[in-house]
Amino acid sequence: MPHPLRKGEALRSRYKIRELIGQGGTGSIYLADDIRLQGRLCAVKEVEHNRALPPQFIAQAREQFFREASVLARLDHPNLPKVSDYFSEGPRDYLVMDYVPGKDLRERMLEARRNKTFLPEKEILRWASQLADALNYLHQQEPPIIHRDIKPSNLKITPSGLLKLVDFGLVKILAPNEVTITIIQGQGTALYTPLEQYGGDDSHTDIRADIFSFGATLYHLLTNEPPVEARKRFLDPYSMILPREINPHISPQVEKAVLWAMSLHPDERPKNVVEFREALFGNQPIPVRPDLQGSAPRIPSFSLLPQERIAGYAAAALFLLGIIATLAK
């Protein structure tokens, strides 16, 4: 495991490290001063490749990094931090972005939870509209770009109220005739990750993966409660509590739209982020499906129970019938 960069250490004789501001399975993010442009702060994303891979695979991964970093550097959208530089030093690759000041939405949500209240739905929808703009911009690129790690902590609100979607550590570019192209291997954060994003073969991931994560993020922001992981929902379809059961102030339309985006199968989600945004604001009809109507009652399947337990249930039923008959007399 490579050692973290130290305070005061300079990369490329230009980016002087201030502090570590983020760390996860995909690498570290540092706050740094741009020595060449005095007064400019930047976020430096350090990409760590899997050292257990054969050398030829590491070489391919680094080639992918530079190809995708060049694509990210061409992006220009008000809700995305600008990628300004990318380079390698020794075995590490780096992506330099504008530093975004302000609190992230996870911090805001936790504050609301500590105060025993909820973030206002209107405010969350304003943020959602900006996030939809950013995602639509990414998805409309040629080839489309999938962020793949949408979550409250990757959404920051600047002091002026502008939302920024940060951290391109797991971004995937849907290049034609290529099975999987990622800047760095990873699955995203489990709470917000769709089923198709798990596993080694990432070829089935498309823009609808971001829509699932978008919906799961809104669920968390609206309820202060983390959504149930997709894998658990697959095994137990009724394990997720409906948003309005936690926060009754959520409008029915918003709840249905969020649940639509969180459908386990990609074909059952909105086909694009514009359709999802229209559904959130009541301008798009939402398909009527059983899992959007509430939790089904859990009825025990007697055919699957041991014979002793079936006999016990039968005896209890006969006992209750006997009491009812006695009272009726």
Secondary structure as GFF3:
##gff-version 3
##sequence-region A 1 329
A	DSSP	beta_strand	10	11	.	.	.	ID=ss1
A	DSSP	beta_strand	15	24	.	.	.	ID=ss2
A	DSSP	beta_strand	27	34	.	.	.	ID=ss3
A	DSSP	beta_strand	41	47	.	.	.	ID=ss4
A	DSSP	alpha_helix	55	73	.	.	.	ID=ss5
A	DSSP	beta_strand	83	89	.	.	.	ID=ss6
A	DSSP	beta_strand	92	98	.	.	.	ID=ss7
A	DSSP	alpha_helix	105	114	.	.	.	ID=ss8
A	DSSP	alpha_helix	121	139	.	.	.	ID=ss9
A	DSSP	beta_strand	145	146	.	.	.	ID=ss10
A	DSSP	three_ten_helix	152	154	.	.	.	ID=ss11
A	DSSP	beta_strand	155	157	.	.	.	ID=ss12
A	DSSP	beta_strand	163	165	.	.	.	ID=ss13
A	DSSP	beta_strand	172	173	.	.	.	ID=ss14
A	DSSP	three_ten_helix	190	192	.	.	.	ID=ss15
A	DSSP	three_ten_helix	195	197	.	.	.	ID=ss16
A	DSSP	alpha_helix	207	223	.	.	.	ID=ss17
A	DSSP	alpha_helix	230	235	.	.	.	ID=ss18
A	DSSP	alpha_helix	243	246	.	.	.	ID=ss19
A	DSSP	alpha_helix	252	261	.	.	.	ID=ss20
A	DSSP	three_ten_helix	266	268	.	.	.	ID=ss21
A	DSSP	alpha_helix	273	280	.	.	.	ID=ss22
A	DSSP	three_ten_helix	290	292	.	.	.	ID=ss23
A	DSSP	three_ten_helix	302	304	.	.	.	ID=ss24
A	DSSP	alpha_helix	307	328	.	.	.	ID=ss25
###
